[in-house]
Amino acid sequence: LDVVDILAQQAVALLSGQGPGRGPDPVAPRFFIDLLGVVQEKTAGQLAPEENRHLEDILYQLRSLFVAATR
């Protein structure tokens, strides 16, 4: 699931303000988190158990970071 990791890295970078010339941005990372949610929906029942667990873990972590960043 390289695509999942790439999308997650983008979300984390945007949440932490690591983009060039940017501070923390709560709007842009939501796009990547939502996109990962779509990936989860579209691949439901098609992933190996460890792949599904990996995707669920990443989404949980990103959503938690997003909530913390937008408080």
N, C-alpha and C positions, 0 to 999 in steps of 0.2 A: 504494500500500500504506500508506495513512494509519493503518490499524488496527495494522499492524506497528510503525510508528514510535511510536504512542501506548503500546503494550505495552512497547516497548523503553525509552521514557522513564520509565515507571513502575518498571521493574526497576532502571534506573540510579539513580533517585532513592532507592529503598529500599536499594540497595547502598551508597550514599554517605551514608545517614542524613539525607537532606534532607526526610524526611517530618516533619510537625508533631509536635514533642515526642518525636522518635524518634532513636535512634542507629543506626548501621549494623545491619542485620538480615539475616542470611544465609538465613532461612527464607522470608520473604515474596517476595523477588525470584525465588526458585526457581520459584514458582508461575507468574510471568509468563514466565520462560524456558521452562518446560515447555509453557506455553500456545502460545508461538511455535513450539515443536517440533511441536505438534499441527497448527498452521496449515500448517507446512511439509509434513507428512505428507499432510494433506487436500487440499492444492493441488498436489501433485506431478504434473508433466506438464501443468498447466493455466496456468502462469504464463509470461509472456514471459521470454526469457533474462535481461534486465536486472533484472526483478523477482525472479527466482529468485536471482540473484547478490546482490541487495540483502538478501534474507532470509537467505541463507547467511552473508553478511558480518556482519550484525547478530547472528545466533546465535553465530557464532564469537567476536565481541567480548564479548558478554554472558557467555558461558561462561568465557572467559578472565578477565574481571573477577570472576566468581563464585568461581572457583578461587583467585584472588589474595586475595579478601576472606575466604575461609573457611580460609585457612592459619594 
